[in-house]
């Protein structure tokens, strides 16, 4: 029943209301929109023969910011609103073009079309536009050492680059998502420019089972919806085992056992001769 109710609500928001002689066919409000980019809001309609458009009005959160009046010269009027910058040269009766969309341009956008007398019919439609600002770089892991002893605590943090909304962070240990009991969340930091930074910690004791060829890999992934995915990975080593041919504690070659065996062989030969 709850699902049906939500579906009904969605249909109400998308419904196209017709008046005699005027039919709203489609409303296009893109979302989400990357901050600083150019975007288009469109309201498409169909008129019956003999009908004429009187005005097309656009509102953001109930406040008018654009009006197209075919019978006037100039036909376009704009009204100042924070965060809205209309490109009047690219806008027309069906489409409004916004320049360099900032974060505070988000909101509910509504178009309203009215036809002239004697009909004076009006139709309207709306949509919500979210504005995002993706991080300029990937997440960063801090506090990791190159080497840990078995049983030693590993205490590291991962911080996202500023964005809006804040990125969702996830820890991985050797390719597997870390157990939630090992992860600690920090409050989101909000900056004066409206951007946000997220941070999570990872705490566990190094065990033999963590080591893969002497090392352990931890990775932090930052995600914003399906629009952004970046990671940072660190490799650390256990003191009980030396990495084979990799890492800062190896020159890339296996150790030669001969220097260790030669003294033993010499002692054995001397012992045999002495006995003889």
Secondary structure, DSSP 8 states (H G I E B T S, - for coil): -HHHHHHHHHHHHH---EETTEEEEEEEE--SEETTS-EEEEEEEEE-TT--EEEEEEEETTEEEEEE-TTSSS-EEE---TT--B-TTT--SSEEEE-S--GGG-EEEEEEEEE-TTT--EEEEEEEE-EEB--SS--EEES--SEE-TT-EEEEEEE--SBBS--EEEEEETTEE--GGGEEE---EE-TTS-EE-EEEEEEE--GGG-BTTEEEEEEEEEETTTEEEEEEEEEEETTS--SS-STT--SS---SHHHHHHHHHHHHHHHHHH-
